[in-house]
Amino acid sequence: MPGVGPGCHELRIVDANVTWRIMYHMAFDAVVILDVFAKKTAATPNAVMTACRQRLAEFQQAVRTKKKGGSHAKR
C-alpha cells in the first residue's frame, strides 16, 4: 500500500458474508497491524488511509525514540 507508506501492505480475507482487510507494515523486527476493517467498496476509505498513516508515523517515531535511548536512558 504505497498510499500509506513504504513497507505497507494489505491482506484480504474473504469470509462467508464479508471481505476483511488487514493493513500492516513490515518492519525489520516486527509486523505492525495498522487497521482491520470490512471492505464494502472498491476504494479504501479515506478515514482508514488517514488512520493507517498516523499509526505508521507513531510507530516510526517510537522506533526513532528507542534508538536514541528514549527519555529514560542514562547518559
Helices and strands as residue ranges (DSSP letters): E 8-14, E 19-26, E 31-39, H 46-67
